[in-house]
Amino acid sequence: MAARQLGSGQPDTGELLAAIGRAIDAVPGVTLDKLEWADDAPTAGGGTRISLDASLVPFDGNYRAAMQRIDRFMHTLQAVPTLHDVRLRSSPVNADSASTLSGRTLDTGANEPHAARFSLGLSYREARP
């Protein structure tokens, strides 16, 4: 695995950013907050593990619609040939049946837009000729 990692080199950042940018453009309202990858974390298939934090802005408090938009974004990422293993790491909704519901409704008088934050994990493998 170490030899494969040393021989694989850096991911093509231009292609990686372009692929993620196309997915963001396809789902209106997704704002990229953070994108990171580590050279020391190759996947079993030889790809690079990617962590993506994003938000839906503006967010009107409709969590069902937010989850549908996040799901559409994930499907858009999965359709990119170089992106694999797309999974939701954290969601704006805690659907655990053991948790209790708490919080407040949105303050409609606030000036700043509300956001529904989420995190995804995925892997990137460059297309092979």
C-alpha positions, 0 to 999 in steps of 0.5 A: 500500500505504501508503494502504491501511495508513493507511486500514485502522486497528487490527485489532479486538483483541477479535475477534482475541483471541476467535478465537484463544481459541476455537481454544485452548479447542478443543485442550486443553493449548495454552498461549499464550506470546506473541501479537504483531502489527505495524501496519507489516506488512500482508499483500497481502490487507489483513490484519495479520500475526500471530505466535503462540508457544505450548506444549503443557503438560503434555508427556509426551515423545510428539512424534508426539502433540504434532505431531498436537495442533499440527496440530489446533490449526492446522486449528482456526485455519484454520477461523476465517473471519477467520484466514488463511495459518496456517503453522508457523514453528517446531516442537518437532521438527526433521524436517530429514534433514540434522540429527543427533538429540541431547538427553535423555529427559524427567526424570520426577523433575522437579517442573515440567511439560514443554512442547513449544514451537512458533510459528505465523504467520498473518494476520487480516482482519476480516470485511467486511459 
